[in-house]
């Protein structure tokens, strides 16, 4: 494979000593934390012993969520798409409100290890567990490839190495500490990674605003003049949908909302806390920590657009590689010191590592716990599960690394596809499984298959077929297929459930326990409580 050469205004050719030392120290610290919190039990490997507090879990949620696409790419989406790019901010943050109100506490009360665990036990179906586990692996793979692309870009800037070498180096570090430490060490690292990434992001934002005379106190609000200046160049900053349809905005926003609620690596965070109250507060803290970054992306978009126009050329002609790294590029074009630009790039590395770590954990748990233990060998020992889990991390990590060497799409596109799959396949079964006790096994299985056909079929059409010369993509875009897919899957699940036999009474009691106001101990599950007290009470208002 020939090395990938990026045509970009980003200074990717030289080794930068201080940024490189910063990243090396950061990576060494991550590995040390992974070693210190290395695990020998599956409770620690999959759910951190359900010992994580609300603020720490909120930081982990924030770091888990602040992927390379969020940290590096959302600003470019707003810069290049104007109002249309705001669909990403609205969609991703609104999804957490749905999680807070409808799913966080209920998932914690269900109290298993993985998202496929929920599907398998709630719908009394090993086939459902297998489909959910396979979907989890697919989502983790697609999403992680986007993170690998971000790692390669940042390694090019910091170390001056070829893109491929950067991907291999940083992916290798991530694989190492995740395989060693499991969920416990990964969560500790995520909290630290959030502190690093948000500090780097805000330092770059304030320094750019102050040095260029854009803002001096609160850049979140002080960039109106810059937006107006950018709008004089590109209408989409002030004219909604000037170059993109309202339908596509709604489809993108809706897909990101339901995709947020269907991502297994997000939902598993609620299994790591001791009770449902902590699960809810984790979501509140996580939303705050996420918004600290998202509020600043619009300012970065305006700053980056104007600086690119001034220093390079028309910002509407920005290359895909430049767009993927706009936050770092903005600080460079502002002529900030090299060490400071390197710090912002290090934040991008931390963002990519945190999200990738969460994806690898969910992939390993799906393979070792849901597939190997529940479907293949029910009496598997803890040692066997640990071996399979770590082997899965190594295998998935190797496949992601190889694919990221020549990614099939830009970071934001890959992430959008992962959200479309999660929202269309997983969200309907999670939501109806928690809130409608008469949802049946047959309904859930049929809905998941239909969701896979719609979401994955749209991706295959975008990559290979282009049915009707792109006509299908205009209605069912690969990155936003949930607007059509989710209603179809909901209707499918409900219709099939109505004409099939009711779930067993023990399943109905299990669902009721997910809404019970009675407190549970740290390691209890709704299934254990329902088996002892009968779970006869109707669901309480949450």
N, C-alpha and C positions, 0 to 999 in steps of 0.2 A: 504494500500500500504506500503510495506516495504521501509525504507529509502534507498536511493541510496548511496552505498559506492564506492568511487572512488579509484582505484588502480593507484596511481600517485606519482611522485617524488615531486609534488608541496606540500608545507607545508600547508595542509588544516585543521589541527586538532586543532589549538590554536587560541584563541582570541588575536588580535593584537591591542593594545590600540591606538597608534598614527594613524595607517591607519583607524581604526574604527571611531575615532573622525573626521578624515578628511572626510570620506564618509558621516557621519551623518551631519556634517556642510554643505557639498555640497548638500545633499538631502534637508536639511532645507532651504537652499538658493533657490533651485529650486521651492520649494513649496511657498516660500515668493514671488518670482517673479511671479509665477502663480496667486497668490492672488492679487498682485498689478496690474497686467494687465488683471484681470478677465473681461470677456466680457458680454455684454447684447444685442448685435446686431449680425445678421448673417454675415454681411460683416467682422466684426472682428473675428468671430468664424471660418469662412472658409478661408478668404484670407487676414486677418490682416489689413482690410481697405485699401488694396493696398498702404501701407505706408512705406514699407521696402526699405532701400537704398541698393546700389549694394554691398558694402563691407559687411554689416551686412547680407544681403541675401546670399552672397558668403560663409560667415562663417556658416550660417544655412544649405546651400547646403552641405558644407564639413561635418558638424556634422551629418546631415541627412544621408549622404553617409557612414560615418565612422562607420559602424555597428560593432557589436561584431565580426563578421566574418572578417572584414577588420582589425580592431585593434588587435584582438587576433589571428586570424586563418590564415591570408595570409602568415605570416612568416613560419608557419608550412607547408603550401602547397609547398612553395619553398624549405624548408629544406628536406621534404620527397619526393618531386617530381622533384626537380631541375629545368631544363628548362621548364618542363611541367607546373610548378606552375606559371611561368611568364605569362601564358595565362590569368590569373586573372588580373594582373596589366595592360597588354596591352588591354584587353577587356574593363575593367571598365573605363580606361582613354580615350580610343578612342571613347567610347560612348558619352562622353561629347563634343568632337569636332563635332560630328554629331548634337548634340543638339544645340551647338553654331551656326553652319552654317545654319542648315535647320529648326530648330524648336522653339528655345527660343523666338525670337521676334514675330514669327507668332502666337505662342500660346498666348503670352501676348496681341496681337492685337485682337485675338478672344475674350478674356476678359470675361470669365464666372467664375464659382466658382470651378468646378471640372473637372477631365478628362472625366467621363461619360457625363457631360454637353456637352463637345465637340462632342462626338459621337451622342448624342440625337439630338442636334441642327444642326450639320453639315449634318447628314444623315436623318434629318426630320423623326425620328423613335423613338417612345417610347420603342419599342422592343429592338432596338439597345442600348438605354440608360440602359434598364434593364440588358442586357447581360454584358455591360461594368461595371455597378455597381456591379453585382454579381462577375465578374472577379476581380474587385478592392478589394472586401471583401475577396475573396479567396487568392489573392496575399498578402494582409495585414496579414491574418491569418498565412499562411505558413512562411512568412518572420519573423513575430514577434515571432513565436515559437523558431526560432534560436536565437533571442535576449534574450529570457527568459533563454535559456540554458547558454548563456554567463553570465547573471546576477547570476544564481545559482552558477556557478564556482567561480566567483569573491567573492560572499558573503561567500562561504566556506572558501576561503583563508583569507579574512579580518576579518570576525566575528567568524570563527570557528563553524558555525552553519551547520546543515544538508543541503544538496543541496536543498531539497524541501522548507525549511524555507527561504532560500536565494531567491529563485524564487518568493515566495509569498510576501516577504517583499519589494523587489525592484519593482516588478510589481505593487504592491499596491501604492507605491509612484508615479510611472509613471501615472497610471490611475487617481490618485487624482489630480495632477497638470494639466494634459491635459483636464480632464473634467471641471476643474475650469476655465482655462485660454483660451482655444481654440487656434486658429492659432497665434494670436497676442502674447500671453504670451509664447506659445511654441517656436515661432521664437526667442524671447528674450532669452529664456533658451538655445536654440540651439547655439546661438552665444557664450554664456558663456561656454556651454559644449564643443564647439570646442576648445576654449582657454585652458580649463582644459585638454582635451584629448591629444592635440598636445604637450602641455608643458610636460605632464607626459611621453608621448612616447619618446620625444627627450631627456629629462633628463635621462631616463633609457638607451637610446642608447648611449649617450655620456659617462655616468658613467661606463657602461659595457666595452666599448671600451678602455677607459682610464685606468680603474683598471686592466684589463687583458693584457694591452699592445698591443691591437689590433689596436687602432687608437687614435690620440690625437688632431686632428684639425678638420677634416671633414670626419666623418665615412661614409657618402654617397659614398665616392670614395676610402676610405682607408681600404677596406676589401678584396683586391685581394689575399693576402697570406692566409687568412682564407678560402676563397673559394677553393683555390688550396689544402689546407690541408683537407677540407671536401671531395673534389673530390677524394683524395687518398683512402677514405673510401667508398664513394658512387659515382658511375660513372655518375649518372644523373646530377651532378653539371656541368660537362664539356662535356658530350656526349648527345646532344639533342635526346630525344625520345628513350633512352636506354631501358626503360621498359614501354613505352607508345607510342601509334601510332601517327603519324603525323595527321591522320584524327581526332583523338580525341582532339588533340591540337587545330586544326582549328575549330572543332565543339564547343568546350568550349569557345574559344575566340570570335567567331561570336555570340554565344548565349549571352554572357555578353555584347557585344557591343549593339545589338538590344534590349536586356532586359533593359539596362540603359535607352534607349530612349522610353521604353514603361511602365516604372514604374509610376503609378499615383502619388505617394507621392513625386517623383522627379519633375514631370511636373507641379504640383500645385504650386511649388515655383515660377514659372514665373507669376502666377496670383497675387502674393503678392506685386509686385512692381508697380510703377506708370506709366511706359511706356516701349516701346520695347527696347530702348537704355539701360535702366537700366537692363532689362532682359538679354541682351547680356553680359553686364559687370558683372552681377552676375555670369554668367557661367564662364567667364574668372577668376574671383576671386575664385570661387568655385573650378575650376580645379587646380589653384595654391595651394590652401589650402589642397586639396586632395593629390596632388603630394608630398607635404612636408612629409606626412606620408608614402605614397607608396614607395617613394625613399628609405626610411629607412628599409622597410620590408626585403629586400634581405640581408642587413647587419645583421639584427636580426636573419635571417635564418642561416647564416654562423656562427655567434657567438653561437647561441643556439645549433646547431648541434655539434660543437666542445666541448662546455661545457657539454652537455649531455653525449657525448662519454667519456669524462674525469671523470665526477662525478657519472654517473649512469650506463651506459652501451651503447650498440650499438644504435645509434640514429634512425636507420632504424626500430628498434623494439619499438619505442615510442608508448604508448597507445593513443587512440583517445582523451581521456580527457587531457592528457599532450599536445597533439598537439593543441587542441583548446585553450590552455592557454600558448603557447610557449613564447610569449613576456614576460609575467610575470615570467614564469619559468626560462627564460634566466637570468633575473636580480637576481633571487634567487640563481641560480647556480654560479653566479659571486660573491657570498658572499657580496652583497651590503647590507647596513644597512636595517633593517626591515622597517623603516619608508619610505625609498625610494622605496623599492619593493611594499609597500602598496600604495604609490603614483601612481606607474605604474598601479596597479590593479584598483585604483580609476578612472584612465583614461579609463580603460575598462568598468567600470560601466557607466561613462558618455557617452561613445560611444553607448552602448546598450540602454540607456535611450533615447538618442536623436533620434535614428532610430525608436525605438518603438513609441515614441511620434508622429513622422511624420506619421507612419503607422496607428495609432489610429485616427488621424485627418482625413486622407483620408477615412478610413472606416466609421467614423461617418458622414462625408459629403455625402458619397455614399448612406448611409441608410436614413438620414434625408432629404437631399436636392433632391437627384436623385430618390429615391424610394418613400419615404413618400410624399414629396411635389409634385414632377412632375408626379408621376404615380398613387398616391392614393388620395391626397387631395390638389388640386391646390390652394385653398384659405387658406392654413395653415398659421397661424400667426407666427411671429418671435418667440414668446414664445413657441409655439408647436414645431417648428423646433429645438429650443435650447434643449427642453426636450428630443426629439427623438435622437438628436445628442449625448447628454450626456448619455442617456440610452444605446445607441449603444456602446459607449466607455466602459461602465461598462460591458456590455454583452460580447463584443469581448475580453476585457481584462480578464474576468473570463475564457472564453474558451481557450485563449492562455495560461494562467497560468496553467490550468489543464493539457493541452497537454504538456507543457514544463516540467511538473513534471516527465514525462517519455517520452522524445522526440523520435520520430520514426527514426531519423537519426542524424548525426553529423551536427554542425552548418553550415559548408561550403556546405554540401549537401542540406540542407533545403533552403539556400539562392540561390543555383544554380537552384533548382526547381522553386522558385519564379521568377527568371530571365527568365527561359524557358517559363513560362506561359505568362509573360509580353511581351517578345519579339515576341512570336508566335501569340498571340491573339491581343494585343493592338498596337504594333508598326506599322504593315502594315496599319491599318485604320487611325492612326494618320498621318503617312507620306503621304499616298495617299490622305487623306482628306484635307491636307494642300496644296498639290502641284499638284493635278489633279482635276480640277473643275468638270469633268465629272464622277467622282466616284459616283456611285449610292447607294441608300439605299439597294437595293437587293444585290449588290456586297459586300457591307460592312457586312451585316448580314450573308451572306453565308460564307464569309471569316472568320468571328469571330467564327462561329460554327465549321468550319473545324479546325481552330487553337486550339480551346478547345479540340476537339477530339484528335488531334495529341499530344498536350503537356500534358494534363491530362491523356490521355490514356497511354502515356509512363511512367508516374509516377505510375499509378496503376499497370502496368506490372512489374515495378521494385520492388514494394512492395508486390504484391500478386501472379502474374501469371507466370512471367519468361517464356514467350512464346519461344519455341524452345530452352529451357535450356539456356536462355540468349542471343540467336542469335539476337532478336529484339533490345536488349539494346546495342549490338555492333554497330548497325547502327543508332538507334534512342534512345540514352541514356536519362534517365529522367532529368539529369541536363544540357543537351546540345542538346535538341531536335530542337532548332530553326534553325540549319543549314539546316535541311531537311524541317522543318515546314514553315519557313518564305517564301522561294521561292514558295512553294505550295500555301500558303495563298495569296501572291501577284498575282500569276497567276489566282487563283480563283476569287479574287476581280476584276481584270482587265477584265477577260473573261465574267463574269456575267454582269459587268457594260456595256460592249460593246453590249450585246444582250438585255439589258433592256432599258426602257425609260430614257432619259436624266434627270438629276436633274432639279427642277424648277429654273427659272431665278433668283429668290431671293437668292437661295443657291449659284449660281455661283457668284453673286455680293458679297455675304458674303466671299467667298474664295478669291476673288480679293482684298477685303479690308484687308485681312490678310497680303497682300504683298504691300499695298499702302505706299508710302513715306510720306504721309501727317500725321502730328502729331495728337495724340488723347489726350483728357483730361484723368485724372486719373481714373475716374469711367466709361468712355465710353467703349463700346464694338463694335466690327466690325459690328455686326447686327444693332446697332443703327445708325452707320455712313452710312451703306449701305442703310438703309431705308430713309435717308434724302437726300443723294446726288446721289443715284442710283448706285454707285459702278461700273460705266461703264468703267473706265480705266482698261487696261490690267495690270497684275501683273508687278510690277517693279522689277528690279534685286536687290537682297538683298546682 
